[in-house]
Amino acid sequence: MMSHNSWILLMLFLWVDSSLCVDFACSNDTSVKPVCECTEITGKVNCTNRGLNEWPVGIPINTLFLYISKNNLKDIDNEAVLQLHKLLTINLSNNLLTRLPRFPKTIFFM
């Protein structure tokens, strides 16, 4: 039988663990539901109108075309975009951005 303190610790762990949920852009893991449509053959990742508040984890580094418009993004970490060194096109329109991140030199803005 669990003590009162053990129950409190278990409940605290479950609360903390559930608060660490992140949105995965693309995933090959069937237990993870990606928030974006990812087409590896064309290098296209479509995260348009997904209600994102933060940059999703797991955008493939070989992404060529990234559509992440119509979300609630307020800030994007420079490294998140710079790691996409093959990126040709990005659409960030209709977000809540107050500044733009740095982009790879290959980028074409839409």
C-alpha angles and dihedrals in degrees: 000000000000121000122234091256091051090054091050091050092048092050091047091050092050091048093049092044093052091048090060093068112137132188114249114209097200130003138173089198108103091208091062119071109212118222094214135058106245123193109186095187094060096030090237123147116184116194095155118148097357098134092247116175093178137032106274120244120240106037101160113251090228093060112137101180121034122184111185101150129134096039135113099256111153100173136011123201113238093228092055090064100032091059088064090080094165094050113133103170134025129177114199098159122139098026130118096252118153093185137016122241123235113273134211114262090247094066128123115193123224 
